[in-house]
Amino acid sequence: MNGDLDRRIARLRQGDHLCLIYDSVAEQDAALVSFFKGGLAAGERCLFVGHLANGRRIERALVAAGVRIGGEIDRGAIVLLTEREMWLPDGRRFEPGELLDVLRQAEQQALDDGFSGLRATWDMTWVLAGNPDSARLVELEAQLNRFLAGSHTCALCRYPRIHASAELVQDVLRTHPLAVLGDQLCPNVFYEPPAMVLGDHTPEERVDWMIAQLRQARFNEQKLEEVTRRLSQNRGALARADKAKEELLTMLAHELRNPLGTISNALQVLRLQEHEGADETWKRTIDAAERQVLHQAILVDEMLEASRVTRGEIELNCEHMDLVRLVRETVEGYRETLRNANLKLDLELPERSIRIYGDRLRLSQAVANLLRNSAKFTSPGGHVVVRVRPDGRRAEIRVCDSGMGIHSDVLPHVFEVFTQADRSLDRAKGGLGVGLAVVKGLIEMHGGEVQAHSEGVGKGAEFTLRLPMDTAAAGEELEPAAAEAAAPARNGHRRILVVEDNPDAAATLRDFLELSGHEVALASSGIDGVAAAREFHPEVVLCDLGLPGMDGFQVASELRRDPTTSSAKLIAVTGYGGDEDRRRSKEAGFDMHLTKPVDPAQLRRLLQDERAGRAH
């Protein structure tokens, strides 16, 4: 079944008049199935006039298309007339006026029986076979156009090309505004209105009409050209505006992340200097400030991620992995956040691993977004459950909560960008409405699918992620989680060079690192950073990218080329977090790319774990 033909025929309205000129019974059946299904959907009675064999074949085609043919016939929604005498009034003569009377009666009967109108189709070559008055067919079709205007009937006239003469096809094309040819429904450029078909017209009148048609066609063509030109201009303007928006978002994120990074560093310094006599007010103040910094950082990340995901600009770094392990690590990393929100968290995992092929960072991000969503919309004392299980050839992750639930009007749109269930003035739950859109985009990029379910407001929500299992890795042993946990780690101090042009950010990061037991040197530009590295011989370099003179990419390249500094672990600490920025930092020689504000726990792990240097 042709989907485009289905859609076009479904948009037919009462009063439309079209011809079907077909070369095969398959073409006829496809058009009639679409024609009848559209009529049934509109509540119209569908009337078929034609040979008995054709009627039986159409019944079978409708059944194959999912129509309950028996029930539709029983209620009168489908009527099959398979004898000529049922259509021609006296069984012999062909009178256009009397034939239209029969059609009027059929329409009125359909309306009286409770249908919204009549959808009629007939094979006129079969109806008129052997009738000496069939030459008046063009008169019938023209009068039919007059009748259909303002009527409750839509008419489809069928003409098999093999049984229709060239003269007949010419007349058919003159008298039908629409034509079905194969799998196309076309406006008929050869159509002539009834006033031109009926009655006698002088050559001058016909020429005037033809010239008027040509002028109208050119006028329509000019309007189309103008619309096309404007659309082209609008596309260019939209492209420029979209590019400007992306550049603005990137710069805005960078400008927001820098002060957030400085504030986060300062809070860590205060926490490390916390003395025994510090009261609860001190602790609550630092905790509240840290939560707000984290909240703002998440908003910045979501703003950029949603834009990149919807534009298809995310590059996946896929690998074979154990989904069970990935979910466990992600959930455990978020457990403290849920505990602080006074939420109970249950994790239900299968005993065996589930192998998938995907981007570890992006899949963890999708699961974390769902956990963050549950934490946001579940009141203290609530419950969050994360389940992982195999489902045929797919792996399934379910995140369920006992929170505020989702209204039925919002549910179909929760994965769309900027969809907000909470539109109250207080905006207590916050957020941009893009987190779930990011989840959908990331999962679909992995060949998976997402689904949301809720019984209604106040009844919680359930989000399901389905990912294809990695059948190619069947039989391969994945590295157990315990092996990584048991990997040797170096404790103690590091020699760390911080290259940062923002004095507040540099000072607070230095204080945090020194209070954590490390030896720290500072440089405020790229050139100074390279010189300091050659003199200080750092084990780790924390380097901003947006530096004056020599930028961070150039610093990394220079340090990698110099044998005296090439072995240092290079970590980009920056407000630029796009995929292109990460790609460039990796090519320049950075081992890691961290966006501000940096998670202090993550930074501690990187400074202690030598193996972490090669991840990116």
C-alpha positions in Angstrom: 0.0 0.0 0.0 1.4 3.4 -1.0 1.5 5.6 2.1 1.5 8.9 0.0 -1.6 7.8 -1.9 -3.3 6.8 1.3 -2.6 10.3 2.8 -3.7 12.2 -0.3 -6.9 10.2 -0.7 -7.7 10.5 3.0 -7.7 14.3 2.5 -10.5 14.1 -0.2 -13.6 16.1 0.7 -17.2 15.8 -0.2 -17.8 17.4 -3.6 -14.5 16.1 -5.0 -14.6 14.3 -8.4 -11.7 12.2 -9.6 -11.0 9.6 -12.3 -8.9 6.5 -12.0 -7.2 5.5 -15.2 -5.5 2.2 -14.4 -3.4 -0.4 -16.3 -3.7 -3.3 -13.8 -6.2 -4.6 -11.3 -3.5 -4.1 -8.6 -3.6 -0.3 -9.3 -7.4 -0.3 -9.1 -7.4 -2.3 -5.8 -4.8 -0.1 -4.1 -6.8 3.1 -5.0 -10.2 1.7 -4.0 -8.9 0.4 -0.7 -7.5 3.9 0.1 -10.7 5.5 -1.2 -13.0 3.2 1.0 -10.8 3.4 4.1 -10.9 7.2 3.9 -14.7 7.1 3.5 -15.2 4.8 6.5 -12.9 7.0 8.6 -15.1 10.0 7.7 -18.3 8.2 8.6 -19.5 8.0 5.0 -21.3 5.2 3.2 -19.1 3.6 0.5 -20.9 2.6 -2.6 -19.2 0.2 -5.2 -20.7 -0.2 -8.7 -18.9 -2.8 -10.9 -18.5 -6.4 -12.0 -19.2 -9.1 -9.4 -15.6 -10.5 -9.8 -14.2 -7.0 -9.1 -16.5 -6.6 -6.1 -15.3 -9.9 -4.6 -11.6 -9.0 -5.2 -12.1 -5.6 -3.5 -13.7 -7.3 -0.5 -10.6 -9.5 -0.1 -8.3 -6.5 -0.5 -10.2 -4.6 2.2 -9.9 -7.5 4.6 -6.2 -7.7 3.9 -6.0 -4.0 4.8 -7.6 -4.6 8.2 -11.3 -3.7 7.4 -13.9 -5.8 9.0 -15.8 -6.2 5.8 -18.7 -8.3 7.1 -19.5 -5.9 9.9 -19.3 -2.9 7.6 -21.6 -4.5 5.0 -24.1 -5.5 7.8 -24.3 -1.9 9.1 -24.6 -0.5 5.6 -21.3 1.3 5.5 -20.2 -0.6 2.4 -22.7 -1.3 -0.4 -21.8 -3.4 -3.4 -23.9 -3.1 -6.6 -22.8 -5.8 -9.0 -25.6 -5.8 -11.6 -26.0 -3.1 -14.3 -29.8 -3.1 -13.8 -29.2 -1.8 -10.2 -27.6 1.4 -11.7 -29.2 2.1 -15.1 -32.9 3.0 -14.5 -34.4 0.9 -17.3 -31.5 -1.5 -17.8 -31.0 -0.4 -21.4 -30.9 3.4 -22.1 -28.3 5.8 -20.7 -29.8 9.1 -19.6 -27.4 11.4 -17.7 -30.2 13.1 -15.9 -31.8 9.9 -14.7 -28.4 8.5 -13.6 -27.9 11.7 -11.5 -31.3 11.2 -10.0 -30.2 7.7 -8.9 -27.1 9.3 -7.3 -29.1 11.9 -5.5 -31.4 9.2 -4.1 -28.3 7.2 -2.9 -26.9 10.3 -1.2 -30.1 11.1 0.5 -30.6 7.5 1.7 -27.0 7.6 3.1 -27.8 10.8 5.1 -31.2 9.3 6.3 -29.4 6.2 7.5 -27.1 8.3 9.7 -24.0 8.5 7.5 -22.1 11.8 7.0 -22.2 11.5 3.2 -21.7 9.2 0.3 -18.4 8.0 -1.3 -19.3 6.4 -4.6 -17.2 4.7 -7.3 -18.2 3.0 -10.5 -16.6 1.4 -13.6 -18.4 3.4 -16.3 -17.0 1.2 -19.2 -18.7 -1.8 -17.5 -21.9 0.1 -16.8 -22.2 1.4 -20.4 -20.9 -1.7 -22.2 -23.0 -2.2 -25.4 -25.2 0.8 -24.7 -25.8 2.8 -27.9 -26.1 6.1 -26.0 -22.7 5.9 -24.3 -21.4 8.8 -26.4 -23.2 11.1 -24.0 -20.8 10.0 -21.2 -19.0 13.4 -21.4 -22.4 15.0 -20.7 -22.9 12.9 -17.6 -19.4 13.7 -16.2 -19.9 17.5 -16.8 -23.3 17.4 -15.2 -21.9 15.4 -12.3 -19.4 18.2 -11.6 -22.4 20.6 -11.2 -24.1 18.2 -8.9 -21.1 17.5 -6.7 -20.5 21.2 -6.0 -22.0 21.6 -2.5 -23.2 18.0 -2.3 -22.4 15.3 0.3 -20.8 13.0 -2.2 -17.3 12.2 -3.3 -17.1 10.4 -6.7 -14.4 8.2 -8.2 -14.9 7.1 -11.8 -12.9 4.1 -12.9 -11.6 3.6 -16.5 -9.4 0.6 -17.4 -7.0 1.8 -20.0 -7.2 -1.5 -21.9 -11.0 -1.1 -22.5 -11.0 2.7 -23.0 -10.4 4.3 -26.4 -8.1 7.3 -26.8 -11.2 9.5 -27.5 -12.9 8.3 -24.3 -9.7 9.0 -22.2 -9.6 12.5 -23.7 -13.2 13.1 -22.6 -12.5 11.7 -19.1 -9.5 14.1 -18.6 -11.6 17.0 -19.8 -14.3 16.4 -17.1 -12.4 15.4 -13.9 -10.7 17.9 -11.7 -8.5 15.2 -10.1 -6.9 12.1 -11.6 -5.4 8.9 -10.0 -2.5 7.6 -12.1 -0.7 4.6 -10.6 0.2 5.6 -7.0 -0.2 9.3 -7.6 -3.2 11.6 -7.0 -2.8 14.6 -9.4 -4.6 17.8 -10.1 -5.8 17.6 -13.7 -4.4 20.4 -15.9 -6.7 19.3 -18.7 -9.9 19.8 -16.7 -12.6 22.0 -18.3 -15.5 23.3 -16.2 -19.1 22.3 -17.1 -19.8 25.6 -18.8 -17.1 24.8 -21.3 -18.1 21.2 -21.9 -21.9 21.6 -22.1 -23.5 23.6 -24.9 -22.1 25.0 -28.1 -19.2 27.5 -27.9 -17.7 29.5 -30.7 -14.0 29.1 -31.5 -13.5 32.7 -30.1 -15.0 31.7 -26.8 -12.8 28.7 -26.5 -9.7 30.7 -27.4 -10.6 33.3 -24.8 -11.0 30.6 -22.2 -7.7 28.9 -23.1 -5.8 32.2 -23.0 -7.4 32.9 -19.6 -6.2 29.5 -18.4 -2.6 30.2 -19.6 -2.6 33.6 -17.9 -3.9 32.0 -14.7 -1.2 29.2 -14.9 1.5 31.8 -15.3 0.1 33.9 -12.4 0.2 30.8 -10.2 3.7 30.0 -11.4 4.8 33.5 -10.4 3.3 33.2 -7.0 5.1 29.9 -6.5 8.4 31.5 -7.6 7.8 34.3 -5.1 7.0 31.9 -2.3 10.1 29.8 -3.2 12.3 32.9 -3.2 11.0 34.0 0.2 11.4 30.5 1.6 15.0 30.5 0.4 15.6 33.9 2.1 14.0 32.6 5.3 16.1 29.5 5.3 19.2 31.5 5.0 18.1 33.8 7.8 17.2 30.9 10.0 20.5 29.2 9.3 22.4 32.4 10.3 20.2 32.8 13.4 20.7 29.2 14.3 24.4 29.5 14.0 24.4 32.8 16.0 22.3 31.1 18.7 24.8 28.2 18.9 27.7 30.5 19.2 25.9 32.5 21.8 25.0 29.4 23.8 28.6 28.2 23.7 30.0 31.6 24.8 27.3 31.9 27.5 28.1 28.5 28.9 31.8 29.4 29.0 31.1 32.7 30.7 28.8 31.0 33.3 31.1 28.1 34.0 34.2 30.2 34.8 32.6 32.0 37.8 30.9 28.7 38.9 34.3 27.0 38.8 35.8 29.8 41.0 32.9 29.6 43.5 33.1 25.8 43.6 36.9 26.0 44.3 36.3 28.6 47.0 33.7 26.4 48.7 36.1 23.5 48.7 38.7 25.6 50.3 36.3 26.6 53.0 35.2 23.0 53.6 38.9 21.9 53.9 39.5 24.7 56.4 36.5 23.7 58.4 37.5 23.7 62.1 36.2 21.7 64.9 34.3 24.5 66.3 32.4 25.2 63.1 28.7 25.3 63.9 25.8 23.8 61.9 25.1 27.2 60.3 28.6 27.1 58.7 28.0 23.6 57.3 24.5 24.3 56.1 25.7 27.4 54.3 28.4 25.6 52.4 26.1 22.6 51.6 23.5 25.0 50.2 26.0 26.9 48.2 27.4 23.7 46.7 24.0 22.5 45.8 23.2 25.7 44.0 26.5 25.6 42.1 25.8 22.0 41.0 22.3 23.0 40.0 23.5 25.9 37.8 26.2 23.7 36.3 23.6 21.1 35.4 21.4 23.8 33.7 24.3 25.0 31.6 25.2 21.4 30.5 21.5 20.6 29.7 21.2 23.8 27.7 24.1 22.9 25.4 23.5 19.1 25.3 19.9 19.5 24.2 21.0 21.7 21.3 23.8 19.4 20.2 21.6 16.2 20.5 18.7 17.6 18.5 21.2 18.8 15.8 22.9 15.4 15.7 26.2 16.9 16.6 27.1 14.4 19.3 29.9 12.0 18.4 29.8 8.7 20.1 32.9 6.9 21.4 31.5 3.4 21.5 33.1 0.3 23.1 32.0 -3.1 24.3 30.8 -2.9 27.9 28.7 -4.5 30.6 25.5 -2.5 31.0 24.9 -3.9 34.5 28.2 -2.5 35.7 27.7 0.8 34.0 24.2 1.3 35.7 25.6 0.2 39.0 28.4 2.7 38.9 26.1 5.5 37.7 23.5 4.8 40.4 26.1 4.5 43.2 27.5 7.8 42.1 24.1 9.4 42.5 23.0 7.6 45.7 24.3 10.3 48.0 22.3 12.9 46.1 19.1 10.9 46.5 19.9 10.3 50.2 20.3 14.0 50.7 16.9 14.5 49.1 15.5 12.0 51.7 14.6 9.5 49.0 14.9 5.7 49.2 16.8 4.1 46.4 16.6 0.5 45.3 18.8 -1.1 42.6 17.7 -4.3 41.1 20.3 -5.9 38.8 20.6 -9.3 37.2 23.4 -11.6 38.4 24.9 -12.0 34.9 26.4 -9.2 32.8 24.5 -7.7 29.8 26.8 -6.9 27.0 26.1 -3.8 24.9 28.1 -1.6 22.5 27.9 2.1 23.2 29.4 5.3 24.6 30.0 4.8 28.3 29.9 8.5 29.1 26.7 9.2 27.2 24.8 6.2 28.5 25.8 7.0 32.0 24.6 10.6 31.3 21.2 9.3 30.2 20.7 7.2 33.3 21.9 10.1 35.5 19.4 12.4 33.8 16.5 10.0 34.7 17.7 9.8 38.3 17.9 13.6 38.5 14.4 13.8 37.1 13.1 11.5 39.7 14.9 13.4 42.5 13.4 16.6 41.2 9.8 15.5 41.1 9.6 13.1 44.1 8.9 14.5 47.5 11.0 13.7 50.5 10.2 10.2 51.9 9.6 9.0 48.4 11.0 5.9 46.6 13.1 5.5 43.4 13.7 2.1 41.9 16.2 1.3 39.1 15.9 -2.1 37.3 18.0 -3.7 34.6 17.1 -6.8 32.7 17.5 -8.5 29.4 14.4 -8.4 27.1 14.9 -10.6 24.1 17.6 -9.1 22.0 17.4 -5.8 23.9 18.6 -4.6 27.3 16.0 -2.7 29.4 16.6 -0.1 32.0 13.6 1.1 34.1 13.7 4.1 36.5 10.5 4.3 38.5 9.6 6.8 41.2 6.7 7.5 43.6 6.7 11.2 42.7 4.2 13.7 41.3 3.4 11.7 38.2 2.7 13.0 34.7 -0.7 14.4 33.4 -2.1 12.5 30.5 -2.0 15.6 28.3 1.8 16.1 29.0 2.8 12.4 28.8 3.0 12.1 25.0 5.4 15.1 24.9 7.7 14.6 27.9 10.7 13.8 25.6 10.3 17.0 23.6 12.6 19.9 24.2 11.3 22.5 26.7 8.4 20.4 27.7 7.5 21.4 31.3 4.9 19.7 33.5 5.3 22.3 36.2 4.3 25.7 34.7 3.3 27.3 38.0 4.7 30.7 38.9 6.8 29.5 41.8 8.8 27.1 39.6 9.7 25.2 42.7 11.1 22.3 40.6 13.2 24.4 38.3 14.8 23.1 35.2 14.7 24.0 31.5 12.6 21.0 30.3 15.5 19.6 28.2 16.9 16.7 30.3 14.5 14.1 29.0 15.0 15.3 25.4 18.7 14.7 25.9 17.9 11.2 27.1 15.8 10.4 24.1 18.4 11.7 21.7 21.3 9.8 23.2 19.4 6.5 23.4 18.1 6.8 19.9 21.7 7.5 18.7 22.6 4.1 20.1 19.7 2.4 18.1 17.5 2.3 21.2 14.2 3.7 22.2 12.6 5.4 25.2 9.2 5.2 26.8 7.4 7.1 29.6 4.5 5.8 31.6 2.4 7.3 34.4 -1.0 6.4 35.9 -1.6 10.2 36.4 -0.9 13.1 38.6 0.4 12.0 42.0 0.9 8.4 41.0 4.6 8.4 40.1 6.3 7.8 36.8 8.3 5.1 35.0 10.8 5.7 32.3 12.1 2.8 30.2 15.3 2.7 28.1 15.8 -0.1 25.6 19.2 -0.7 24.0 20.3 -3.4 21.5 22.4 -6.1 23.1 25.9 -6.6 21.7 25.5 -10.0 20.1 28.9 -9.6 18.4 30.6 -9.8 21.8 28.8 -13.0 22.9 31.3 -15.3 24.6 33.8 -12.6 25.3 34.7 -12.0 28.9 34.4 -8.5 30.2 36.8 -7.1 32.8 35.1 -7.5 36.2 34.3 -4.4 38.1 36.4 -5.7 41.0 39.5 -5.6 38.9 39.2 -1.9 38.4 38.5 -1.3 42.0 41.6 -3.2 43.0 43.9 -1.3 40.6 46.8 0.3 42.3 46.4 3.9 43.2 49.1 6.4 44.2 48.3 8.4 47.3 50.3 11.3 48.5 51.1 14.7 47.0 51.6 15.6 43.4 53.6 18.4 41.7 50.8 20.3 39.9 51.0 23.3 37.6 47.8 25.4 37.2 47.7 27.5 34.0 44.8 29.9 34.4 44.4 33.5 33.4 41.5 34.3 35.8 43.2 35.3 39.1 40.3 34.3 41.3 39.9 30.9 39.7 43.7 30.3 39.8 44.0 31.3 43.5 41.0 29.2 44.7 42.1 26.2 42.8 45.7 26.5 44.1 44.4 26.8 47.7 42.2 23.7 47.2 45.1 21.7 45.9 47.5 22.8 48.5 45.1 22.0 51.3 44.6 18.6 49.7 48.4 18.0 50.2 49.8 18.9 46.7 52.6 21.2 45.6 51.3 23.8 43.3 52.8 26.4 40.9 50.7 29.0 39.0 51.0 30.5 35.5 48.6 33.2 34.1 49.3 32.8 30.4 50.2 30.1 27.9 53.7 31.3 27.4 54.3 31.5 31.1 52.8 28.0 31.5 55.2 26.4 29.1 58.1 28.2 30.8 56.9 27.2 34.3 56.5 23.6 33.2 60.1 23.4 32.0 61.3 24.8 35.3 58.9 23.2 37.7 58.7 19.7 36.1 55.1 19.0 37.1 53.5 15.6 37.3 50.1 17.1 36.4 49.2 20.2 34.5 45.7 21.7 34.9 45.3 24.1 32.0 42.6 26.4 30.8 42.0 26.6 27.1 41.0 30.2 26.6 44.4 31.7 27.5 45.8 35.0 26.2 48.5 34.8 23.5 49.2 31.0 23.4 45.9 29.1 24.0 45.6 25.9 25.9 45.7 23.7 22.8 49.0 25.2 21.8 50.3 24.8 25.4 49.5 21.1 25.3 51.1 20.6 21.9 54.3 22.4 23.1 54.5 20.4 26.3 54.1 17.1 24.4 56.9 18.0 22.0 59.3 18.8 24.8 61.0 15.7 26.2 61.3 17.3 29.6 57.5 17.8 29.9 56.1 15.2 27.6 55.4 12.7 30.4 53.2 15.0 32.5 49.5 14.2 32.8 47.7 17.1 31.0 44.1 17.9 32.1 42.1 20.6 30.4 40.0 22.5 32.9 37.8 24.9 30.9 34.4 26.4 30.4 34.4 25.0 26.8 32.7 21.6 26.8 31.6 21.0 23.3 32.4 17.8 21.3 34.6 19.9 19.0 36.5 21.3 22.0 37.0 17.8 23.4 38.2 16.5 20.1 40.7 19.4 19.7 42.0 19.0 23.2 42.6 15.2 22.6 44.4 15.9 19.4 46.5 18.6 21.1 47.7 16.0 23.7 45.4 16.4 26.7 44.7 13.3 28.6 41.5 14.6 30.1 38.9 17.3 29.4 37.0 18.6 32.4 34.4 21.4 32.3 34.0 23.9 35.0 33.0 23.7 37.8 35.0 20.5 38.3 33.7 17.9 40.7 36.3 17.9 43.5 35.8 14.2 44.1 36.5 13.5 40.5 39.6 15.7 40.5 40.9 13.9 43.6 40.4 10.5 41.9 42.2 11.7 38.8 45.2 13.0 40.8 45.4 9.7 42.8 44.8 7.2 39.9 47.6 7.0 37.4 45.4 4.9 34.9 42.8 7.7 34.7 45.1 9.8 32.7 44.4 8.0 29.5 40.6 8.5 29.5 39.1 11.4 27.7 
